Amino acid sequence: MFMILHVNQEKYTDDVLMALAEAGVVDPIVLTGESLGHKLAFDMPLFAGFRQSFGSNSSFSKVILAQVEEKDVEFMLEELKQAGVDFVGNEIGKIYLLPVIREF
């Protein structure tokens, strides 16, 4: 499977990366991004009036891409939970798993 993992709370990035390493996920790609709401509200004058409604959150965003097994993701989530980090319950981010039909 191919995993797309989005972390939207900066303080949990190291925990997530450590849990992935413990799960045996090798060579993930970590990308740094910026949330659209924050970008619009603070970089585009047209949307400045919306800062209170959708731009007040942090602009932080990390996207981690990796080829994984479903059991690796379950292990990662369990490791996080044991470390006191409830990834799903605290809405720290989102995880998408996509089937890999063919590798080239």
N, C-alpha and C positions, 0 to 999 in steps of 0.2 A: 504494500500500500504506500501511497504517497501522502505525507502529512504536511498540512499547512497549519501552523500554530501561531496564533496572534496573541501577544502579551500586551495589555494596555495599561499595566501598572508597573512602573519602573522598579519599585522596590522588590519585586518578585522575579526579576530577570535571572539573577544568579541562581536562585532556588530551582527555577525551571531548567536552566542549562545543566546544573549539577544532577538533577533527577534524570535528564536525558542521557547524560554520560553514564550514570549508574545502570540505566536500562540497556546500555550497550549500543546506543544510537551513535553511529560513527559518521563523521563528515557532514553534519548539518550545516546549512547555509543560514546565517543570521543577517537579516536586513534591518536597517533602521529607517523608520518612516515618520510621518507626521499625520495626525488625524485631520480629516477634511474640515470638520467643524471649526477646529482651532485655526486652521490655515485660512479659511474664508473670513472668519471674524477678525483676525488680527493682521492679515496681509492684504485684504481687499476692502477698501474704504466703503464700497457699496453695502457690505454686510456688517459694518461696525456696530450698527444698532442692535444686532443680534448677539453681541458678546455675552450678555447675561443668560441667554437661553441655550445656545449651543457652542459657544466658544470659550466658556470659562474653565473647562476641563483642561488638563495638561495636554500638550501636543505629543507626548511620548507614545511611541508605537514600535514594537519589534515584531518582525515576522520571521519565523524559523521554518525552514523547509528541509525535509529529510525523507528518505525512504525508510519505512519502518514496518514492523509486524504489529498487528493489533495488540498482541500481548505486551509489546514494548510500551505502548501508550498506556495501557492499563497499569503496568508496573510503575511507570513514571508518575501517574496520578496517585497511586498508592504511596509511593515514596514522598511525594509532596504532602499528602495528608498526614503521614507519620511525622513530618517536619512541622506540622501545624499550618500548612498552607492548603486551603480548600479551593483549588483552582476553579471548579465548576460553581460551587455554592457562593463564593465571594465574587463571582464574575470578574476574575482576574484576566480572562481572555477567552478565546474560542479555539477549538481544535476541529479541523476538517480532515477526514481521511478519504482519499480517493483511490479507487482500484487502479492498479497498474496492469494494463492488458498486455503490453508488450514492451520489453526493454530493448534498446538499440545499442 
